[in-house]
Amino acid sequence: MKTAHVVHYIGATSKSRSVVASLVADLTEEGFKVTVIDISSLSTINQDFPPAWLALVLGHRVYPQAFETELARLGASLLRLKSSSDVGEVGAEHENTLKQAVRSELLTYFRNSSIPPSREASTLEHKLSQRMTAVYHALNALWEQDLPDLVLIPNGRTSRQKAARVVAESHGIEVQLYENGRATKNGYYRGTTQPHDRLASQAEVEAATKKLSKERTKELAQTWLTDRMSLGTGTNEFSHSWTHALSLGPEDGSKTAVFFSSSFDEFLAYGPMWNIDNWSNQFEAFDLMMTILDKQGYQLILRLHPNLISKSRKYFHNEVKQILTLQTRHSGLITYWHNSPVNSYDLVGQADLVIVERSTIGLEASLMGKPVWTTQASQWDQIADIRQVLSPEDITDEVMTPWKASPVGAEKFVSYWVIQEHPLRYEWSQWSSWNPDKAPLRMKIALLFLKNPWFHRRKLISHELAKFRNRRFSPKPKIQT
């Protein structure tokens, strides 16, 4: 019988228990004998449920044995990995790759455009490196004794995930990656390509979709788009606060160019292939493009990414400062802030031109047949019919001339996403009495009782306060002259 090892820890991917239990069920049906390798004891930050007693006091319940019970029912073994006694350095051939993984994790953790030069950052980096090295050696010791046919690793980007991948590959084991669904609300991804590897993923689009007819490709893409546009119920997590808008375009019938900002820091964490531009920030590019389009008589609209709410106050203030500067340079610019209820899809529908840094709404606009410009690397930039402007020299009157855009490339890319999804067999209600993705405030407070470093507990409080203040932001009214 073929054997499969599933590397797992809570927080490795959204909906961790549901994803892993579904993955184990699928592997079992494929004829694998499955062992789940739980590396939670080698975590630096605990992202699990609060203690059962505290949840009960707060009117909720957790079911701590449910996951292990379900694995046993499926016939899978659970192995809790402990630190190996042989904890030395990592192999020289893996050192740079693993250092990059630690940096990636730090950028994600601090939710900023750079790693702060603080004691907390230094301490966290040291602990992440220690735990990563422990996973590296523990898995190496395990697989030297028990070599599986297949290893499945969550995402493959952060430090312990990357350690698991390089060790498995060094043993010649087949590696697959899994992640919470990218294209469907109740699905998970499983494949050989790291989900945020923009080059490798786009390189396999043609081969992955060649058996789909044009009609089926279009159907899959349009179904995905319709679901994304379903306010509050679809796969766009930000749309719950939007409303269908009336006409937002100019009353004089002039053309409209809509700019959508992106959540920048997350992509810094994804590695060099995402950092291919020569802009100091996205608003520098927007400024140059607005100058040309303003002269051509376009009504300019800027829509701020809703995820700006979740950023640190430092990041938030820096972003606001740049936007206010942009407004002074383009007096006719209409700005819809991150907390505006204006429906972004209505803006796309009324736009003649769409400009994004790398936001997914650029892909959606391409599906709608809109000409789209991107100012950075994006997940779909080599497939969709878009124009990429990566430096000031790229922006000219000719480049900013619209064209009859084809949605075919965007349709292929979305269908590629969709066909790689597997349905989740489990819901959050099987592990707890509340939805962790929409946790009530009292359950967020309860997370402070998890065993974690004090700086992380302070960060949780700081993050919630920042979100509260960012959400309530209101720009000062313009002074009429």
Stockholm file with secondary structure:
# STOCKHOLM 1.0

chainA/1-481         MKTAHVVHYIGATSKSRSVVASLVADLTEEGFKVTVIDISSLSTINQDFPPAWLALVLGHRVYPQAFETELARLGASLLRLKSSSDVGEVGAEHENTLKQAVRSELLTYFRNSSIPPSREASTLEHKLSQRMTAVYHALNALWEQDLPDLVLIPNGRTSRQKAARVVAESHGIEVQLYENGRATKNGYYRGTTQPHDRLASQAEVEAATKKLSKERTKELAQTWLTDRMSLGTGTNEFSHSWTHALSLGPEDGSKTAVFFSSSFDEFLAYGPMWNIDNWSNQFEAFDLMMTILDKQGYQLILRLHPNLISKSRKYFHNEVKQILTLQTRHSGLITYWHNSPVNSYDLVGQADLVIVERSTIGLEASLMGKPVWTTQASQWDQIADIRQVLSPEDITDEVMTPWKASPVGAEKFVSYWVIQEHPLRYEWSQWSSWNPDKAPLRMKIALLFLKNPWFHRRKLISHELAKFRNRRFSPKPKIQT
#=GR chainA/1-481 SS CEEEEEEECTTSSTTHHHHHHHHHHHHHHTTEEEEEEECGGGCSSCCSCCCHHHHHHTTCCBCTTHHHHHHHHTTCEEEECCCCSCCCCCCGGGHHHHHHHHHHHHHHHHTSSSCCCSHHHHHHHHHHHHHHHHHHHHHHHHHHHSCCSEEEEESSCSHHHHHHHHHHHHTTCEEEEEEECSSSTTEEEEESSCTTCHHHHHHTHHHHHTTSCHHHHHHHHHHHHHHHTSTTTSSCTTGGGCBCCCCCSCTTCCCEEEEECCCHHHHHTTCGGGCCCCCSSHHHHHHHHHHHHHHTTCEEEEECCGGGGGSCHHHHHHHHHHHHHHHHHCTTCEEECTTCCBCHHHHHHHCSEEEESSCHHHHHHHHTTCCEEESSCCTTTTTSSCEECCSGGGCCTTTTSCCCCCSHHHHHHHHHHHHTEEECCCCGGGTBSSCGGGCCHHHHHHGGGSSCCHHHHHHHHHHHHHHHHHHTCCCCCCCCC
#=GC SS_cons         CEEEEEEECTTSSTTHHHHHHHHHHHHHHTTEEEEEEECGGGCSSCCSCCCHHHHHHTTCCBCTTHHHHHHHHTTCEEEECCCCSCCCCCCGGGHHHHHHHHHHHHHHHHTSSSCCCSHHHHHHHHHHHHHHHHHHHHHHHHHHHSCCSEEEEESSCSHHHHHHHHHHHHTTCEEEEEEECSSSTTEEEEESSCTTCHHHHHHTHHHHHTTSCHHHHHHHHHHHHHHHTSTTTSSCTTGGGCBCCCCCSCTTCCCEEEEECCCHHHHHTTCGGGCCCCCSSHHHHHHHHHHHHHHTTCEEEEECCGGGGGSCHHHHHHHHHHHHHHHHHCTTCEEECTTCCBCHHHHHHHCSEEEESSCHHHHHHHHTTCCEEESSCCTTTTTSSCEECCSGGGCCTTTTSCCCCCSHHHHHHHHHHHHTEEECCCCGGGTBSSCGGGCCHHHHHHGGGSSCCHHHHHHHHHHHHHHHHHHTCCCCCCCCC
//
